[in-house]
Amino acid sequence: MTTEYLDLRAIAERIGIGHESARTYHKRATANREKGDPRPGDLPAPDIHLGRIPGWSVETIDRWDRSRPRKRTG
C-alpha cells in the first residue's frame, strides 16, 4: 500500500483554508519548534521531505485537524 503525502496546498484544500494560511501555520510551527517552544495546535513536523518540499501523511493531518484549537464564533 502506498502512503499518500500532502504538501501545503493539499493540506489547505483538505481542511478548507487558504494556501497562504497553510504556509503561515507551517512557518509558525517550525519557528516554535526551533525555539524549543512548540504550541498546542501547531502544524506537526513534516513526515517526509521531497527535496525541499515538506510532506505530511493524510493520517497526520487528519489527526492534527481534529485536535487543533478552533476559534469560536457567535
PyMOL Python script that loads the backbone (N, CA, C, O; Angstrom):
from pymol import cmd

cmd.read_pdbstr("""\
ATOM      1  N   MET A   1       0.844  -1.185   0.000  1.00  0.00           N
ATOM      2  CA  MET A   1       0.000   0.000   0.000  1.00  0.00           C
ATOM      3  C   MET A   1       0.884   1.241   0.000  1.00  0.00           C
ATOM      4  O   MET A   1       1.830   1.331   0.782  1.00  0.00           O
ATOM      5  N   THR A   2       0.585   2.177  -0.856  1.00  0.00           N
ATOM      6  CA  THR A   2       1.346   3.406  -0.977  1.00  0.00           C
ATOM      7  C   THR A   2       0.789   4.457  -0.033  1.00  0.00           C
ATOM      8  O   THR A   2      -0.424   4.653   0.043  1.00  0.00           O
ATOM      9  N   THR A   3       1.674   5.131   0.685  1.00  0.00           N
ATOM     10  CA  THR A   3       1.265   6.204   1.573  1.00  0.00           C
ATOM     11  C   THR A   3       1.125   7.483   0.770  1.00  0.00           C
ATOM     12  O   THR A   3       2.003   7.828  -0.021  1.00  0.00           O
ATOM     13  N   GLU A   4       0.028   8.181   0.974  1.00  0.00           N
ATOM     14  CA  GLU A   4      -0.195   9.459   0.307  1.00  0.00           C
ATOM     15  C   GLU A   4       0.340  10.572   1.199  1.00  0.00           C
ATOM     16  O   GLU A   4       0.053  10.609   2.396  1.00  0.00           O
ATOM     17  N   TYR A   5       1.117  11.477   0.614  1.00  0.00           N
ATOM     18  CA  TYR A   5       1.636  12.617   1.347  1.00  0.00           C
ATOM     19  C   TYR A   5       1.060  13.895   0.767  1.00  0.00           C
ATOM     20  O   TYR A   5       0.857  14.015  -0.441  1.00  0.00           O
ATOM     21  N   LEU A   6       0.803  14.837   1.641  1.00  0.00           N
ATOM     22  CA  LEU A   6       0.204  16.108   1.259  1.00  0.00           C
ATOM     23  C   LEU A   6       1.234  17.224   1.372  1.00  0.00           C
ATOM     24  O   LEU A   6       2.002  17.273   2.333  1.00  0.00           O
ATOM     25  N   ASP A   7       1.248  18.117   0.391  1.00  0.00           N
ATOM     26  CA  ASP A   7       2.044  19.328   0.521  1.00  0.00           C
ATOM     27  C   ASP A   7       1.138  20.402   1.128  1.00  0.00           C
ATOM     28  O   ASP A   7      -0.020  20.135   1.447  1.00  0.00           O
ATOM     29  N   LEU A   8       1.663  21.599   1.283  1.00  0.00           N
ATOM     30  CA  LEU A   8       0.875  22.654   1.941  1.00  0.00           C
ATOM     31  C   LEU A   8      -0.388  22.999   1.162  1.00  0.00           C
ATOM     32  O   LEU A   8      -1.428  23.270   1.762  1.00  0.00           O
ATOM     33  N   ARG A   9      -0.313  22.993  -0.151  1.00  0.00           N
ATOM     34  CA  ARG A   9      -1.511  23.294  -0.955  1.00  0.00           C
ATOM     35  C   ARG A   9      -2.585  22.222  -0.735  1.00  0.00           C
ATOM     36  O   ARG A   9      -3.765  22.547  -0.601  1.00  0.00           O
ATOM     37  N   ALA A  10      -2.185  20.968  -0.698  1.00  0.00           N
ATOM     38  CA  ALA A  10      -3.143  19.881  -0.490  1.00  0.00           C
ATOM     39  C   ALA A  10      -3.712  19.913   0.934  1.00  0.00           C
ATOM     40  O   ALA A  10      -4.882  19.592   1.142  1.00  0.00           O
ATOM     41  N   ILE A  11      -2.891  20.296   1.903  1.00  0.00           N
ATOM     42  CA  ILE A  11      -3.395  20.443   3.286  1.00  0.00           C
ATOM     43  C   ILE A  11      -4.466  21.524   3.314  1.00  0.00           C
ATOM     44  O   ILE A  11      -5.530  21.337   3.905  1.00  0.00           O
ATOM     45  N   ALA A  12      -4.183  22.655   2.675  1.00  0.00           N
ATOM     46  CA  ALA A  12      -5.146  23.754   2.654  1.00  0.00           C
ATOM     47  C   ALA A  12      -6.482  23.298   2.063  1.00  0.00           C
ATOM     48  O   ALA A  12      -7.545  23.583   2.615  1.00  0.00           O
ATOM     49  N   GLU A  13      -6.418  22.603   0.959  1.00  0.00           N
ATOM     50  CA  GLU A  13      -7.648  22.109   0.324  1.00  0.00           C
ATOM     51  C   GLU A  13      -8.372  21.116   1.229  1.00  0.00           C
ATOM     52  O   GLU A  13      -9.598  21.153   1.341  1.00  0.00           O
ATOM     53  N   ARG A  14      -7.620  20.233   1.869  1.00  0.00           N
ATOM     54  CA  ARG A  14      -8.223  19.181   2.694  1.00  0.00           C
ATOM     55  C   ARG A  14      -8.977  19.750   3.896  1.00  0.00           C
ATOM     56  O   ARG A  14     -10.053  19.267   4.248  1.00  0.00           O
ATOM     57  N   ILE A  15      -8.396  20.791   4.530  1.00  0.00           N
ATOM     58  CA  ILE A  15      -9.028  21.295   5.757  1.00  0.00           C
ATOM     59  C   ILE A  15      -9.800  22.599   5.549  1.00  0.00           C
ATOM     60  O   ILE A  15     -10.348  23.162   6.496  1.00  0.00           O
ATOM     61  N   GLY A  16      -9.839  23.078   4.286  1.00  0.00           N
ATOM     62  CA  GLY A  16     -10.679  24.238   3.979  1.00  0.00           C
ATOM     63  C   GLY A  16     -10.098  25.582   4.388  1.00  0.00           C
ATOM     64  O   GLY A  16     -10.820  26.453   4.873  1.00  0.00           O
ATOM     65  N   ILE A  17      -8.794  25.753   4.192  1.00  0.00           N
ATOM     66  CA  ILE A  17      -8.155  27.040   4.450  1.00  0.00           C
ATOM     67  C   ILE A  17      -7.422  27.476   3.188  1.00  0.00           C
ATOM     68  O   ILE A  17      -7.298  26.703   2.238  1.00  0.00           O
ATOM     69  N   GLY A  18      -6.942  28.700   3.180  1.00  0.00           N
ATOM     70  CA  GLY A  18      -6.173  29.185   2.047  1.00  0.00           C
ATOM     71  C   GLY A  18      -4.748  28.655   2.076  1.00  0.00           C
ATOM     72  O   GLY A  18      -4.220  28.295   3.129  1.00  0.00           O
ATOM     73  N   HIS A  19      -4.133  28.616   0.888  1.00  0.00           N
ATOM     74  CA  HIS A  19      -2.749  28.151   0.788  1.00  0.00           C
ATOM     75  C   HIS A  19      -1.819  29.010   1.641  1.00  0.00           C
ATOM     76  O   HIS A  19      -0.925  28.477   2.300  1.00  0.00           O
ATOM     77  N   GLU A  20      -2.013  30.327   1.640  1.00  0.00           N
ATOM     78  CA  GLU A  20      -1.158  31.205   2.441  1.00  0.00           C
ATOM     79  C   GLU A  20      -1.321  30.926   3.941  1.00  0.00           C
ATOM     80  O   GLU A  20      -0.357  31.028   4.700  1.00  0.00           O
ATOM     81  N   SER A  21      -2.521  30.580   4.360  1.00  0.00           N
ATOM     82  CA  SER A  21      -2.728  30.223   5.768  1.00  0.00           C
ATOM     83  C   SER A  21      -1.943  28.967   6.122  1.00  0.00           C
ATOM     84  O   SER A  21      -1.324  28.896   7.184  1.00  0.00           O
ATOM     85  N   ALA A  22      -1.966  27.986   5.242  1.00  0.00           N
ATOM     86  CA  ALA A  22      -1.207  26.757   5.485  1.00  0.00           C
ATOM     87  C   ALA A  22       0.285  27.062   5.575  1.00  0.00           C
ATOM     88  O   ALA A  22       0.980  26.520   6.434  1.00  0.00           O
ATOM     89  N   ARG A  23       0.777  27.928   4.692  1.00  0.00           N
ATOM     90  CA  ARG A  23       2.194  28.325   4.746  1.00  0.00           C
ATOM     91  C   ARG A  23       2.517  29.017   6.062  1.00  0.00           C
ATOM     92  O   ARG A  23       3.563  28.765   6.660  1.00  0.00           O
ATOM     93  N   THR A  24       1.621  29.885   6.512  1.00  0.00           N
ATOM     94  CA  THR A  24       1.828  30.582   7.779  1.00  0.00           C
ATOM     95  C   THR A  24       1.846  29.587   8.939  1.00  0.00           C
ATOM     96  O   THR A  24       2.701  29.685   9.819  1.00  0.00           O
ATOM     97  N   TYR A  25       0.913  28.633   8.953  1.00  0.00           N
ATOM     98  CA  TYR A  25       0.894  27.608  10.003  1.00  0.00           C
ATOM     99  C   TYR A  25       2.222  26.863  10.041  1.00  0.00           C
ATOM    100  O   TYR A  25       2.772  26.615  11.115  1.00  0.00           O
ATOM    101  N   HIS A  26       2.738  26.504   8.859  1.00  0.00           N
ATOM    102  CA  HIS A  26       3.995  25.755   8.792  1.00  0.00           C
ATOM    103  C   HIS A  26       5.167  26.607   9.287  1.00  0.00           C
ATOM    104  O   HIS A  26       5.982  26.134  10.080  1.00  0.00           O
ATOM    105  N   LYS A  27       5.255  27.844   8.831  1.00  0.00           N
ATOM    106  CA  LYS A  27       6.345  28.733   9.256  1.00  0.00           C
ATOM    107  C   LYS A  27       6.310  28.952  10.772  1.00  0.00           C
ATOM    108  O   LYS A  27       7.340  28.874  11.441  1.00  0.00           O
ATOM    109  N   ARG A  28       5.134  29.222  11.297  1.00  0.00           N
ATOM    110  CA  ARG A  28       4.995  29.490  12.728  1.00  0.00           C
ATOM    111  C   ARG A  28       5.361  28.248  13.553  1.00  0.00           C
ATOM    112  O   ARG A  28       6.082  28.349  14.545  1.00  0.00           O
ATOM    113  N   ALA A  29       4.869  27.097  13.143  1.00  0.00           N
ATOM    114  CA  ALA A  29       5.154  25.862  13.881  1.00  0.00           C
ATOM    115  C   ALA A  29       6.639  25.519  13.827  1.00  0.00           C
ATOM    116  O   ALA A  29       7.216  25.086  14.825  1.00  0.00           O
ATOM    117  N   THR A  30       7.259  25.711  12.662  1.00  0.00           N
ATOM    118  CA  THR A  30       8.687  25.440  12.528  1.00  0.00           C
ATOM    119  C   THR A  30       9.490  26.360  13.433  1.00  0.00           C
ATOM    120  O   THR A  30      10.410  25.912  14.115  1.00  0.00           O
ATOM    121  N   ALA A  31       9.151  27.633  13.443  1.00  0.00           N
ATOM    122  CA  ALA A  31       9.844  28.597  14.302  1.00  0.00           C
ATOM    123  C   ALA A  31       9.669  28.232  15.776  1.00  0.00           C
ATOM    124  O   ALA A  31      10.625  28.296  16.550  1.00  0.00           O
ATOM    125  N   ASN A  32       8.463  27.853  16.161  1.00  0.00           N
ATOM    126  CA  ASN A  32       8.218  27.462  17.556  1.00  0.00           C
ATOM    127  C   ASN A  32       9.053  26.244  17.938  1.00  0.00           C
ATOM    128  O   ASN A  32       9.635  26.213  19.023  1.00  0.00           O
ATOM    129  N   ARG A  33       9.121  25.232  17.055  1.00  0.00           N
ATOM    130  CA  ARG A  33       9.936  24.049  17.344  1.00  0.00           C
ATOM    131  C   ARG A  33      11.406  24.408  17.445  1.00  0.00           C
ATOM    132  O   ARG A  33      12.108  23.904  18.321  1.00  0.00           O
ATOM    133  N   GLU A  34      11.884  25.280  16.552  1.00  0.00           N
ATOM    134  CA  GLU A  34      13.294  25.674  16.573  1.00  0.00           C
ATOM    135  C   GLU A  34      13.648  26.424  17.848  1.00  0.00           C
ATOM    136  O   GLU A  34      14.778  26.326  18.327  1.00  0.00           O
ATOM    137  N   LYS A  35      12.698  27.172  18.404  1.00  0.00           N
ATOM    138  CA  LYS A  35      12.919  27.892  19.664  1.00  0.00           C
ATOM    139  C   LYS A  35      12.756  26.971  20.873  1.00  0.00           C
ATOM    140  O   LYS A  35      13.023  27.376  22.004  1.00  0.00           O
ATOM    141  N   GLY A  36      12.320  25.734  20.635  1.00  0.00           N
ATOM    142  CA  GLY A  36      12.045  24.823  21.744  1.00  0.00           C
ATOM    143  C   GLY A  36      10.755  25.158  22.460  1.00  0.00           C
ATOM    144  O   GLY A  36      10.585  24.834  23.635  1.00  0.00           O
ATOM    145  N   ASP A  37       9.849  25.805  21.754  1.00  0.00           N
ATOM    146  CA  ASP A  37       8.594  26.263  22.347  1.00  0.00           C
ATOM    147  C   ASP A  37       7.403  25.860  21.479  1.00  0.00           C
ATOM    148  O   ASP A  37       6.648  26.727  21.039  1.00  0.00           O
ATOM    149  N   PRO A  38       7.217  24.537  21.220  1.00  0.00           N
ATOM    150  CA  PRO A  38       6.056  24.129  20.415  1.00  0.00           C
ATOM    151  C   PRO A  38       4.761  24.488  21.137  1.00  0.00           C
ATOM    152  O   PRO A  38       4.690  24.448  22.365  1.00  0.00           O
ATOM    153  N   ARG A  39       3.761  24.830  20.375  1.00  0.00           N
ATOM    154  CA  ARG A  39       2.472  25.270  20.919  1.00  0.00           C
ATOM    155  C   ARG A  39       1.362  24.294  20.570  1.00  0.00           C
ATOM    156  O   ARG A  39       1.417  23.620  19.541  1.00  0.00           O
ATOM    157  N   PRO A  40       0.340  24.220  21.441  1.00  0.00           N
ATOM    158  CA  PRO A  40      -0.826  23.408  21.085  1.00  0.00           C
ATOM    159  C   PRO A  40      -1.424  23.938  19.783  1.00  0.00           C
ATOM    160  O   PRO A  40      -1.571  25.147  19.601  1.00  0.00           O
ATOM    161  N   GLY A  41      -1.755  23.046  18.910  1.00  0.00           N
ATOM    162  CA  GLY A  41      -2.343  23.445  17.638  1.00  0.00           C
ATOM    163  C   GLY A  41      -1.346  23.697  16.530  1.00  0.00           C
ATOM    164  O   GLY A  41      -1.743  23.876  15.379  1.00  0.00           O
ATOM    165  N   ASP A  42      -0.035  23.716  16.851  1.00  0.00           N
ATOM    166  CA  ASP A  42       0.957  23.887  15.792  1.00  0.00           C
ATOM    167  C   ASP A  42       0.850  22.753  14.783  1.00  0.00           C
ATOM    168  O   ASP A  42       0.593  21.604  15.143  1.00  0.00           O
ATOM    169  N   LEU A  43       1.050  23.089  13.525  1.00  0.00           N
ATOM    170  CA  LEU A  43       1.130  22.063  12.489  1.00  0.00           C
ATOM    171  C   LEU A  43       2.283  21.132  12.842  1.00  0.00           C
ATOM    172  O   LEU A  43       3.377  21.611  13.141  1.00  0.00           O
ATOM    173  N   PRO A  44       2.079  19.830  12.818  1.00  0.00           N
ATOM    174  CA  PRO A  44       3.168  18.921  13.184  1.00  0.00           C
ATOM    175  C   PRO A  44       4.329  19.004  12.205  1.00  0.00           C
ATOM    176  O   PRO A  44       4.187  19.494  11.085  1.00  0.00           O
ATOM    177  N   ALA A  45       5.469  18.520  12.648  1.00  0.00           N
ATOM    178  CA  ALA A  45       6.631  18.450  11.772  1.00  0.00           C
ATOM    179  C   ALA A  45       6.291  17.544  10.587  1.00  0.00           C
ATOM    180  O   ALA A  45       5.526  16.590  10.731  1.00  0.00           O
ATOM    181  N   PRO A  46       6.854  17.841   9.429  1.00  0.00           N
ATOM    182  CA  PRO A  46       6.582  17.005   8.259  1.00  0.00           C
ATOM    183  C   PRO A  46       7.017  15.554   8.489  1.00  0.00           C
ATOM    184  O   PRO A  46       7.989  15.285   9.194  1.00  0.00           O
ATOM    185  N   ASP A  47       6.288  14.646   7.887  1.00  0.00           N
ATOM    186  CA  ASP A  47       6.645  13.224   7.951  1.00  0.00           C
ATOM    187  C   ASP A  47       7.817  12.920   7.025  1.00  0.00           C
ATOM    188  O   ASP A  47       8.626  12.038   7.310  1.00  0.00           O
ATOM    189  N   ILE A  48       7.909  13.652   5.913  1.00  0.00           N
ATOM    190  CA  ILE A  48       8.998  13.457   4.946  1.00  0.00           C
ATOM    191  C   ILE A  48       9.329  14.792   4.294  1.00  0.00           C
ATOM    192  O   ILE A  48       8.576  15.760   4.409  1.00  0.00           O
ATOM    193  N   HIS A  49      10.446  14.828   3.622  1.00  0.00           N
ATOM    194  CA  HIS A  49      10.791  15.942   2.739  1.00  0.00           C
ATOM    195  C   HIS A  49      11.115  15.345   1.379  1.00  0.00           C
ATOM    196  O   HIS A  49      11.894  14.398   1.274  1.00  0.00           O
ATOM    197  N   LEU A  50      10.517  15.901   0.353  1.00  0.00           N
ATOM    198  CA  LEU A  50      10.831  15.518  -1.021  1.00  0.00           C
ATOM    199  C   LEU A  50      11.670  16.653  -1.583  1.00  0.00           C
ATOM    200  O   LEU A  50      11.142  17.624  -2.124  1.00  0.00           O
ATOM    201  N   GLY A  51      12.962  16.521  -1.450  1.00  0.00           N
ATOM    202  CA  GLY A  51      13.834  17.650  -1.747  1.00  0.00           C
ATOM    203  C   GLY A  51      13.603  18.687  -0.666  1.00  0.00           C
ATOM    204  O   GLY A  51      13.774  18.406   0.520  1.00  0.00           O
ATOM    205  N   ARG A  52      13.218  19.879  -1.072  1.00  0.00           N
ATOM    206  CA  ARG A  52      12.931  20.946  -0.101  1.00  0.00           C
ATOM    207  C   ARG A  52      11.455  21.032   0.254  1.00  0.00           C
ATOM    208  O   ARG A  52      11.061  21.873   1.061  1.00  0.00           O
ATOM    209  N   ILE A  53      10.644  20.180  -0.334  1.00  0.00           N
ATOM    210  CA  ILE A  53       9.194  20.244  -0.129  1.00  0.00           C
ATOM    211  C   ILE A  53       8.787  19.329   1.022  1.00  0.00           C
ATOM    212  O   ILE A  53       9.007  18.119   0.962  1.00  0.00           O
ATOM    213  N   PRO A  54       8.187  19.909   2.084  1.00  0.00           N
ATOM    214  CA  PRO A  54       7.724  19.080   3.191  1.00  0.00           C
ATOM    215  C   PRO A  54       6.461  18.312   2.801  1.00  0.00           C
ATOM    216  O   PRO A  54       5.659  18.781   1.994  1.00  0.00           O
ATOM    217  N   GLY A  55       6.299  17.129   3.386  1.00  0.00           N
ATOM    218  CA  GLY A  55       5.109  16.323   3.132  1.00  0.00           C
ATOM    219  C   GLY A  55       4.586  15.702   4.415  1.00  0.00           C
ATOM    220  O   GLY A  55       5.357  15.265   5.269  1.00  0.00           O
ATOM    221  N   TRP A  56       3.283  15.670   4.537  1.00  0.00           N
ATOM    222  CA  TRP A  56       2.613  15.095   5.698  1.00  0.00           C
ATOM    223  C   TRP A  56       1.687  13.994   5.230  1.00  0.00           C
ATOM    224  O   TRP A  56       1.050  14.116   4.183  1.00  0.00           O
ATOM    225  N   SER A  57       1.607  12.918   5.998  1.00  0.00           N
ATOM    226  CA  SER A  57       0.663  11.866   5.648  1.00  0.00           C
ATOM    227  C   SER A  57      -0.759  12.361   5.903  1.00  0.00           C
ATOM    228  O   SER A  57      -0.986  13.252   6.722  1.00  0.00           O
ATOM    229  N   VAL A  58      -1.696  11.776   5.195  1.00  0.00           N
ATOM    230  CA  VAL A  58      -3.110  12.117   5.389  1.00  0.00           C
ATOM    231  C   VAL A  58      -3.487  11.879   6.851  1.00  0.00           C
ATOM    232  O   VAL A  58      -4.207  12.684   7.441  1.00  0.00           O
ATOM    233  N   GLU A  59      -3.013  10.790   7.434  1.00  0.00           N
ATOM    234  CA  GLU A  59      -3.332  10.468   8.828  1.00  0.00           C
ATOM    235  C   GLU A  59      -2.810  11.537   9.776  1.00  0.00           C
ATOM    236  O   GLU A  59      -3.508  11.937  10.708  1.00  0.00           O
ATOM    237  N   THR A  60      -1.585  12.002   9.543  1.00  0.00           N
ATOM    238  CA  THR A  60      -1.011  13.053  10.400  1.00  0.00           C
ATOM    239  C   THR A  60      -1.865  14.312  10.344  1.00  0.00           C
ATOM    240  O   THR A  60      -2.158  14.907  11.382  1.00  0.00           O
ATOM    241  N   ILE A  61      -2.265  14.723   9.154  1.00  0.00           N
ATOM    242  CA  ILE A  61      -3.048  15.951   9.010  1.00  0.00           C
ATOM    243  C   ILE A  61      -4.446  15.785   9.578  1.00  0.00           C
ATOM    244  O   ILE A  61      -4.948  16.694  10.239  1.00  0.00           O
ATOM    245  N   ASP A  62      -5.083  14.656   9.341  1.00  0.00           N
ATOM    246  CA  ASP A  62      -6.425  14.447   9.895  1.00  0.00           C
ATOM    247  C   ASP A  62      -6.391  14.450  11.428  1.00  0.00           C
ATOM    248  O   ASP A  62      -7.269  15.030  12.067  1.00  0.00           O
ATOM    249  N   ARG A  63      -5.389  13.809  12.011  1.00  0.00           N
ATOM    250  CA  ARG A  63      -5.254  13.785  13.477  1.00  0.00           C
ATOM    251  C   ARG A  63      -5.031  15.204  14.005  1.00  0.00           C
ATOM    252  O   ARG A  63      -5.659  15.606  14.985  1.00  0.00           O
ATOM    253  N   TRP A  64      -4.141  15.964  13.361  1.00  0.00           N
ATOM    254  CA  TRP A  64      -3.875  17.339  13.773  1.00  0.00           C
ATOM    255  C   TRP A  64      -5.131  18.194  13.640  1.00  0.00           C
ATOM    256  O   TRP A  64      -5.460  18.961  14.545  1.00  0.00           O
ATOM    257  N   ASP A  65      -5.823  18.067  12.534  1.00  0.00           N
ATOM    258  CA  ASP A  65      -7.012  18.889  12.292  1.00  0.00           C
ATOM    259  C   ASP A  65      -8.095  18.611  13.333  1.00  0.00           C
ATOM    260  O   ASP A  65      -8.768  19.536  13.788  1.00  0.00           O
ATOM    261  N   ARG A  66      -8.265  17.355  13.712  1.00  0.00           N
ATOM    262  CA  ARG A  66      -9.271  17.017  14.734  1.00  0.00           C
ATOM    263  C   ARG A  66      -8.911  17.581  16.104  1.00  0.00           C
ATOM    264  O   ARG A  66      -9.799  17.908  16.891  1.00  0.00           O
ATOM    265  N   SER A  67      -7.621  17.698  16.396  1.00  0.00           N
ATOM    266  CA  SER A  67      -7.201  18.085  17.739  1.00  0.00           C
ATOM    267  C   SER A  67      -6.860  19.565  17.889  1.00  0.00           C
ATOM    268  O   SER A  67      -6.690  20.043  19.010  1.00  0.00           O
ATOM    269  N   ARG A  68      -6.756  20.294  16.789  1.00  0.00           N
ATOM    270  CA  ARG A  68      -6.300  21.675  16.927  1.00  0.00           C
ATOM    271  C   ARG A  68      -7.391  22.578  17.487  1.00  0.00           C
ATOM    272  O   ARG A  68      -8.580  22.379  17.237  1.00  0.00           O
ATOM    273  N   PRO A  69      -6.950  23.582  18.255  1.00  0.00           N
ATOM    274  CA  PRO A  69      -7.941  24.542  18.800  1.00  0.00           C
ATOM    275  C   PRO A  69      -8.622  25.311  17.684  1.00  0.00           C
ATOM    276  O   PRO A  69      -8.006  25.605  16.660  1.00  0.00           O
ATOM    277  N   ARG A  70      -9.848  25.626  17.873  1.00  0.00           N
ATOM    278  CA  ARG A  70     -10.624  26.366  16.878  1.00  0.00           C
ATOM    279  C   ARG A  70     -11.047  27.702  17.480  1.00  0.00           C
ATOM    280  O   ARG A  70     -11.245  27.827  18.689  1.00  0.00           O
ATOM    281  N   LYS A  71     -11.178  28.700  16.601  1.00  0.00           N
ATOM    282  CA  LYS A  71     -11.756  29.956  17.035  1.00  0.00           C
ATOM    283  C   LYS A  71     -13.254  29.753  17.181  1.00  0.00           C
ATOM    284  O   LYS A  71     -13.891  29.143  16.322  1.00  0.00           O
ATOM    285  N   ARG A  72     -13.800  30.249  18.238  1.00  0.00           N
ATOM    286  CA  ARG A  72     -15.244  30.138  18.461  1.00  0.00           C
ATOM    287  C   ARG A  72     -15.933  31.362  17.864  1.00  0.00           C
ATOM    288  O   ARG A  72     -15.447  32.487  17.979  1.00  0.00           O
ATOM    289  N   THR A  73     -17.061  31.120  17.234  1.00  0.00           N
ATOM    290  CA  THR A  73     -17.827  32.246  16.689  1.00  0.00           C
ATOM    291  C   THR A  73     -19.171  32.304  17.385  1.00  0.00           C
ATOM    292  O   THR A  73     -19.696  31.294  17.852  1.00  0.00           O
ATOM    293  N   GLY A  74     -19.712  33.500  17.444  1.00  0.00           N
ATOM    294  CA  GLY A  74     -21.046  33.699  17.988  1.00  0.00           C
ATOM    295  C   GLY A  74     -21.052  33.634  19.431  1.00  0.00           C
ATOM    296  O   GLY A  74     -22.105  33.782  20.052  1.00  0.00           O
TER     297      GLY A  74
END
""", "prot")
cmd.dss("prot")
cmd.show_as("cartoon", "prot")
cmd.util.cbc("prot")
cmd.orient("prot")
